[in-house]
Amino acid sequence: MWLYFAKRTILAIAIIAIAVTLLFLMIMAVPGDPAVVMLGPRATLEMKEQLHQQMGLDKPLVVQIGTFFGGLLRGDLGFDVFSRRPVADIVFEQLRYTIELILVSILWAVVIAVPLGCFSAMRRNTLVDHVVGVVTVATIAIPSFVMAVYAVLIFAVSLRWLPAIGVGNGFWDGLTYLVLPAFAIGIGWVGYISRLVRASMLEILGENHVRTARSFGISEWRIVARYALPLAILPTVTILGIGVAWLLSSAVFIEVVFARPGIGALIVNAVNTRNYPVVMGVVLVSTVIIVTATTLSDLVNAFLDPRTREKL
């Protein structure tokens, strides 16, 4: 297990380095001079050159990449060109709002979807199974930003049950402000995870060790919970790890709709103003989160199913 952990860690570091390098090159390839965007069209040539020197844009691209990675090794993500605040402080101030939104969204989705998928598999080809299938597929088909708009119109505007804009003050008040955004992101995952659990559960329930357990008179729910679910949940764990990227992209739209702080609104503003240090800081942190999530999902799978350790 430790050898597998070491291999996955080395692979994750390599992926982060390659991804950040490629994204750095893509950002630099965006047309337009950031100095013109920041200083305005009336900026003089001397002012532009001074800003280029300040941002390091006057140096060769290889030197810029080397300087960026050198700063990373020291824990330095650079400074915001407008406020001169450390980029790390700006990014992590906003990151906590995005993380709590993603965690709450996926937590309630898993709590509902896994039992729903198990129940649907146990009632295969019945009316209940068909109804659950239609409802879950419908939730998958609706984009999160569309769900967000309708959630605001129904629950915030028409019924006035829940707030729609901001993050609230305090823990319990913040939870009420999280309900609609987390619902908009998580509802699609309820359908997706439940269908995945159902398909995996049907396969596991037909295996020999499950039939042997039934022959000993063990109840169906105990068979599902103890013998089938630990194996049927493996594809879901993998999908959740990969799905972090989708969750982050969904959070960008949701934060805009609900006017929530977070890295989504931060990176949109940074791209519009060509604030390269902030863009690279957000991209780097997002890449680390995604790679870490996929690595953790692989480690959980390796813990639950030792056979997967031999594949790396």
C-alpha positions as CSV (number, residue, x, y, z in Angstrom):
1,M,0.0,0.0,0.0
2,W,2.9,2.4,0.8
3,L,4.5,1.7,-2.5
4,Y,1.3,2.4,-4.3
5,F,0.9,5.6,-2.3
6,A,4.4,6.7,-3.3
7,K,3.8,6.0,-7.0
8,R,0.5,7.9,-7.0
9,T,2.1,10.9,-5.2
10,I,5.0,11.1,-7.7
11,L,2.5,10.9,-10.6
12,A,0.4,13.6,-9.1
13,I,3.3,16.0,-8.7
14,A,4.3,15.4,-12.4
15,I,0.7,16.0,-13.6
16,I,0.5,19.3,-11.6
17,A,3.8,20.5,-13.1
18,I,2.8,19.6,-16.7
19,A,-0.7,21.1,-16.3
20,V,0.5,24.3,-14.8
21,T,3.1,24.8,-17.5
22,L,0.6,24.2,-20.3
23,L,-1.9,26.6,-18.6
24,F,0.8,29.2,-18.2
25,L,1.6,29.0,-21.9
26,M,-2.2,29.2,-22.8
27,I,-2.7,32.3,-20.6
28,M,0.3,34.0,-22.2
29,A,-1.1,33.2,-25.6
30,V,-4.3,35.2,-24.9
31,P,-4.3,38.2,-27.3
32,G,-4.1,41.7,-26.0
33,D,-1.6,43.6,-23.9
34,P,-2.4,43.4,-20.1
35,A,-0.8,46.8,-19.6
36,V,-3.3,48.4,-21.9
37,V,-6.2,46.7,-20.1
38,M,-4.9,47.7,-16.6
39,L,-3.7,51.2,-17.4
40,G,-6.2,52.2,-20.1
41,P,-5.8,53.3,-23.7
42,R,-4.2,56.6,-22.7
43,A,-1.2,55.0,-20.9
44,T,2.1,56.2,-22.1
45,L,4.8,53.9,-23.4
46,E,6.9,54.5,-20.3
47,M,4.0,53.4,-18.1
48,K,3.5,50.3,-20.1
49,E,7.2,49.4,-20.0
50,Q,7.2,49.9,-16.2
51,L,4.2,47.6,-15.7
52,H,5.8,45.0,-18.0
53,Q,8.9,45.1,-15.8
54,Q,6.8,44.9,-12.7
55,M,4.9,41.8,-13.9
56,G,8.0,40.3,-15.5
57,L,6.5,40.3,-19.0
58,D,9.6,41.8,-20.5
59,K,11.6,38.6,-19.8
60,P,11.7,35.6,-22.1
61,L,8.9,33.1,-21.7
62,V,11.3,30.4,-20.4
63,V,12.5,32.8,-17.7
64,Q,9.0,33.7,-16.7
65,I,8.1,30.0,-16.3
66,G,11.2,29.4,-14.3
67,T,10.5,32.4,-12.1
68,F,7.0,31.2,-11.5
69,F,8.0,27.7,-10.4
70,G,10.9,29.2,-8.3
71,G,8.3,31.2,-6.4
72,L,6.1,28.1,-5.9
73,L,9.0,26.3,-4.2
74,R,9.2,29.2,-1.7
75,G,5.4,29.3,-1.3
76,D,5.2,32.6,-3.2
77,L,2.4,32.9,-5.8
78,G,3.3,36.5,-6.6
79,F,1.4,39.8,-5.9
80,D,-1.8,41.2,-7.3
81,V,-0.8,44.0,-9.7
82,F,-3.7,46.2,-8.5
83,S,-3.7,45.9,-4.7
84,R,-0.1,44.6,-4.3
85,R,-1.5,42.0,-1.9
86,P,0.0,38.4,-2.0
87,V,-1.9,36.3,-4.5
88,A,-2.0,33.4,-2.0
89,D,-3.9,35.5,0.5
90,I,-6.5,36.6,-2.1
91,V,-7.0,33.1,-3.5
92,F,-7.4,31.3,-0.1
93,E,-9.8,34.0,1.1
94,Q,-12.1,33.1,-1.7
95,L,-11.3,29.4,-1.9
96,R,-13.1,28.5,1.4
97,Y,-16.4,29.7,0.0
98,T,-16.0,27.5,-3.1
99,I,-14.8,24.5,-1.1
100,E,-17.8,24.6,1.4
101,L,-20.2,24.9,-1.5
102,I,-18.7,21.9,-3.3
103,L,-18.5,19.8,-0.1
104,V,-22.1,20.5,0.9
105,S,-23.4,19.9,-2.6
106,I,-21.7,16.5,-3.0
107,L,-22.4,15.4,0.6
108,W,-26.2,15.7,0.4
109,A,-26.1,14.2,-3.1
110,V,-24.2,11.1,-1.9
111,V,-26.4,10.7,1.2
112,I,-29.5,10.6,-1.0
113,A,-28.2,8.9,-4.2
114,V,-26.4,5.9,-2.7
115,P,-29.5,4.5,-0.8
116,L,-31.7,5.4,-3.7
117,G,-29.5,3.4,-6.1
118,C,-29.4,0.5,-3.7
119,F,-33.2,0.5,-3.3
120,S,-33.7,0.8,-7.1
121,A,-31.4,-2.2,-7.7
122,M,-33.3,-4.3,-5.1
123,R,-36.6,-3.4,-6.8
124,R,-35.3,-4.1,-10.3
125,N,-37.8,-3.7,-13.2
126,T,-40.7,-2.7,-10.8
127,L,-42.7,0.5,-11.0
128,V,-40.6,2.1,-8.3
129,D,-37.4,1.3,-10.3
130,H,-38.9,2.9,-13.5
131,V,-40.1,6.0,-11.6
132,V,-36.7,6.5,-9.9
133,G,-35.0,6.0,-13.3
134,V,-37.1,8.6,-15.1
135,V,-36.6,11.2,-12.2
136,T,-32.9,10.6,-11.9
137,V,-32.2,10.8,-15.7
138,A,-34.3,14.0,-15.8
139,T,-32.1,15.6,-13.1
140,I,-29.0,14.6,-15.0
141,A,-30.3,16.3,-18.2
142,I,-30.9,19.7,-16.6
143,P,-27.7,21.9,-16.4
144,S,-26.8,23.2,-13.0
145,F,-27.1,26.9,-14.0
146,V,-30.6,26.3,-15.4
147,M,-31.5,24.6,-12.1
148,A,-30.0,27.6,-10.2
149,V,-32.2,30.1,-12.1
150,Y,-35.4,28.1,-11.5
151,A,-34.5,27.6,-7.8
152,V,-34.1,31.3,-7.3
153,L,-37.4,32.0,-9.1
154,I,-39.4,29.4,-7.2
155,F,-37.9,29.3,-3.7
156,A,-36.5,32.8,-3.3
157,V,-38.7,35.1,-5.5
158,S,-42.1,33.4,-5.5
159,L,-42.2,31.5,-2.2
160,R,-39.6,33.6,-0.3
161,W,-38.5,30.6,1.7
162,L,-34.8,30.9,1.2
163,P,-32.3,33.7,0.5
164,A,-30.6,33.8,-2.8
165,I,-27.8,36.3,-2.7
166,G,-24.7,36.4,-0.5
167,V,-23.3,34.1,2.1
168,G,-24.9,35.2,5.3
169,N,-23.4,35.9,8.8
170,G,-22.5,33.1,11.1
171,F,-22.7,29.3,10.8
172,W,-26.5,28.7,10.8
173,D,-27.3,31.7,8.7
174,G,-24.6,30.6,6.2
175,L,-26.2,27.2,5.9
176,T,-29.5,28.8,4.8
177,Y,-27.6,30.7,2.1
178,L,-26.0,27.5,1.0
179,V,-29.2,25.6,0.4
180,L,-30.1,26.8,-3.0
181,P,-26.6,26.9,-4.5
182,A,-25.9,23.4,-3.1
183,F,-29.2,22.2,-4.4
184,A,-28.4,23.5,-7.9
185,I,-25.1,21.8,-8.1
186,G,-25.9,18.5,-6.3
187,I,-29.2,17.6,-7.9
188,G,-27.6,16.4,-11.1
189,W,-25.2,14.3,-9.0
190,V,-28.1,12.6,-7.2
191,G,-29.3,11.2,-10.5
192,Y,-25.8,10.4,-11.8
193,I,-24.6,8.6,-8.6
194,S,-27.8,6.7,-8.1
195,R,-27.7,5.3,-11.6
196,L,-24.1,4.3,-11.2
197,V,-24.7,2.7,-7.9
198,R,-27.7,0.8,-9.3
199,A,-25.8,-0.6,-12.3
200,S,-22.8,-1.6,-10.1
201,M,-25.2,-3.1,-7.5
202,L,-27.0,-5.2,-10.0
203,E,-23.7,-6.7,-11.2
204,I,-22.5,-7.4,-7.6
205,L,-25.9,-8.9,-6.5
206,G,-25.5,-11.6,-9.2
207,E,-22.1,-12.8,-8.1
208,N,-21.5,-16.1,-6.3
209,H,-20.7,-14.8,-2.8
210,V,-24.0,-12.8,-2.7
211,R,-26.0,-15.9,-3.7
212,T,-24.1,-17.9,-1.0
213,A,-25.1,-15.2,1.6
214,R,-28.7,-15.5,0.6
215,S,-28.6,-19.3,1.0
216,F,-27.6,-18.8,4.6
217,G,-30.8,-16.7,5.2
218,I,-29.2,-13.4,5.6
219,S,-31.6,-10.5,5.0
220,E,-31.4,-8.6,1.7
221,W,-30.6,-5.3,3.2
222,R,-27.7,-6.8,5.2
223,I,-26.4,-8.4,2.1
224,V,-26.5,-5.1,0.2
225,A,-24.9,-3.1,3.0
226,R,-22.2,-5.5,4.1
227,Y,-21.3,-7.6,1.0
228,A,-22.4,-5.7,-2.1
229,L,-22.1,-2.0,-1.3
230,P,-18.4,-1.9,-0.5
231,L,-17.7,-3.2,-4.0
232,A,-20.5,-1.4,-5.8
233,I,-19.3,1.9,-4.4
234,L,-15.9,1.7,-6.1
235,P,-16.9,3.2,-9.5
236,T,-18.7,6.0,-7.6
237,V,-15.6,6.9,-5.6
238,T,-13.6,7.1,-8.9
239,I,-16.2,9.3,-10.5
240,L,-16.4,11.6,-7.5
241,G,-12.6,12.1,-7.7
242,I,-12.7,12.9,-11.4
243,G,-15.9,15.0,-11.0
244,V,-14.1,17.6,-8.8
245,A,-13.2,19.4,-12.1
246,W,-16.9,19.5,-13.1
247,L,-17.8,20.7,-9.6
248,L,-15.4,23.5,-9.8
249,S,-16.6,24.6,-13.2
250,S,-20.2,24.4,-12.0
251,A,-19.3,26.5,-9.0
252,V,-18.2,29.3,-11.3
253,F,-21.7,29.7,-12.8
254,I,-23.5,29.1,-9.5
255,E,-21.4,31.8,-7.7
256,V,-22.3,34.3,-10.4
257,V,-26.0,33.5,-10.3
258,F,-26.2,33.7,-6.5
259,A,-23.6,36.5,-6.2
260,R,-21.5,34.4,-3.9
261,P,-17.8,35.1,-3.3
262,G,-15.4,32.3,-4.5
263,I,-12.7,31.5,-6.9
264,G,-15.2,31.5,-9.8
265,A,-15.9,35.2,-9.6
266,L,-12.3,35.8,-8.7
267,I,-10.9,34.2,-11.9
268,V,-13.5,35.8,-14.1
269,N,-12.5,39.2,-12.9
270,A,-8.8,38.4,-13.1
271,V,-9.1,37.2,-16.7
272,N,-11.1,40.3,-17.8
273,T,-8.4,42.6,-16.3
274,R,-5.5,40.4,-17.5
275,N,-4.4,40.1,-13.9
276,Y,-2.0,37.2,-14.7
277,P,-0.6,36.6,-11.1
278,V,-4.2,36.1,-9.8
279,V,-5.2,33.9,-12.8
280,M,-2.1,31.7,-12.3
281,G,-2.8,31.5,-8.6
282,V,-6.4,30.3,-9.1
283,V,-5.4,27.9,-11.9
284,L,-2.6,26.4,-9.7
285,V,-4.8,25.9,-6.7
286,S,-7.6,24.5,-8.8
287,T,-5.2,22.1,-10.5
288,V,-3.8,20.9,-7.1
289,I,-7.4,20.3,-5.8
290,I,-8.4,18.3,-8.9
291,V,-5.2,16.2,-8.9
292,T,-5.4,15.6,-5.1
293,A,-9.0,14.6,-5.4
294,T,-8.3,12.0,-8.2
295,T,-5.3,10.7,-6.2
296,L,-7.4,10.3,-3.0
297,S,-10.1,8.5,-5.0
298,D,-7.5,6.1,-6.3
299,L,-6.1,5.5,-2.8
300,V,-9.6,4.8,-1.4
301,N,-10.2,2.4,-4.2
302,A,-6.9,0.7,-3.5
303,F,-7.8,0.4,0.2
304,L,-11.3,-1.0,-0.6
305,D,-10.1,-3.3,-3.4
306,P,-6.4,-4.4,-3.1
307,R,-6.5,-5.7,-6.7
308,T,-6.3,-2.1,-8.0
309,R,-2.8,-1.6,-6.5
310,E,-1.3,-4.0,-9.1
311,K,-2.5,-1.7,-12.0
312,L,0.1,1.0,-11.3
